[in-house]
Amino acid sequence: MTTSAQRDGFTSTLGVLAATLGSAVGLGNIWKFPALTGANGGAGFLLVYLFATLLVGLPVMIAEITLGRRARANPIAALKGMAPGRPWWLVGVSGMVAAFMIMAFYSEVVAWVFAYVWKSLEGSALSSDAAVTEGAFAALVASPWQSLIWQWVVLLLIGGILLRGVARGIEAVTKRLMPLLFLLLAALCVFSLTLDGAREGLAFLFSPDFSRVNAGVVLTAVGLAFFKMSIGMGTMMTYGSYFRADQNIPQTAARVMCADLAVSLLAGIAIFPAVFTFGFEPTAGPSLVFITLPAVFAQLPFGQGLMFVFFVLTSIAAIGAMLSLLEVPVLVLHERLGMKRSNAIAVCVLIVGVLGAGCALSMNLLADWRVQGRNLFDLMDFLSSNVLLPLGGILIALFTGWVWGRDAFSRAVSNEGSLDNRRLAGGLVLILRYVSPLLIFIVMLNGLGFI
């Protein structure tokens, strides 16, 4: 079994920031966040989201990372060691299950993105006719073999990166991919701002409309603040166990929050001027990526090249998130069961491949197999997003605030007193005890349809 002295870990401040940001950034940054911002009041929604992040996303992220670094272990072992004889370790089990569920359906969505990188090169999905682009996407989803093959390409790539370890794999890859993501987004933004619909696109994204900020919008913002920070499923606790002892965790988490927000807003600046220029629906959701944008790119100069760049950066956004998700069960199998890391990765890739195949085939061969009206893809999404993740977030907040306690948390988050942030630690504990659990619980009730 691996000891903390033998454990791999992040080697630099940039590596810590890149890996943690890679976990937080995902496909939702490219379409969901900008679309929700524009549809819910622009700058007004942004202000509510930022406030919600300070009360939900950021405190729980700091708590998870700090717990992981203190324990230097996987989430199950960490909580067992901090609360011996009590069932808090089940939160780690829940996180591991959630990671498998999310990877099952998320790997198929990422498979579509990878398929569209290839389609961009060959030009098969590029058409100014939305009916043609819709047909190209429908054909991809309806094909069992295309769905499965691209999914396995994704899983083999992620497994290969993880085989190189934490420093030479996760850290090295994300240190290269995150700057590239910003560079590609910036290039698309510069081009997009030259289009006729630039003013209208920016107004959609940034013009404040506080009359549209109601209780539903606030709930949406709180939920987004929770789900966007990659918390509640053990990823941040796992990555925290690789943090250096001198890393300033609150500062790193705040930087990740700001960089994650920047990616989302840059994506909006890159996408919406083009969407408004050609009169498409800006709140189309996932179809915006696979149906609307190819039709937009077809009408732009250098459209095929721009489409290729867009789907490359979208795949980059997905890779960092998938690395952190799969690392959760890999570390558990490696440390708790004593598996060689390579064997643990193989087992986890195989499990996700089997579950993911069910999700991929639920769009075609298994389309008639449903539970409570949901196919396997939607069921995995629903259970992880509306049950396991919020439950994990609530319990992590309560454990940190009440079980671990203010003194232990303060010592850990201040790097044993070397950082002058005792007041910050005290404020975080109050939020984790009373505010974050309540808000996440409301989000959970909303997701389950009780509100």
KAJOMO-V482848 format. One record per run of one state. SS is the DSSP state (H for helix, E for strand, C for the rest). FROM is the first residue (numbers start at 0). LEN is the number of residues. Records with the same first field share a line. If there is no record, write none. Layout:
SS: FROM-LEN  FROM-LEN
This chain:
C: 0-12  24-2  30-1  39-3  71-3  82-4  122-7  142-1  163-2  192-5  206-3  212-2  227-7  240-8  277-8  297-5  336-4  361-9  371-2  374-1  404-1  413-8  447-4
H: 12-12  26-4  31-8  42-29  74-8  86-36  129-13  143-20  165-27  197-9  209-3  214-13  234-6  248-29  285-12  302-34  340-21  375-29  405-8  421-26
E: 370-1  373-1
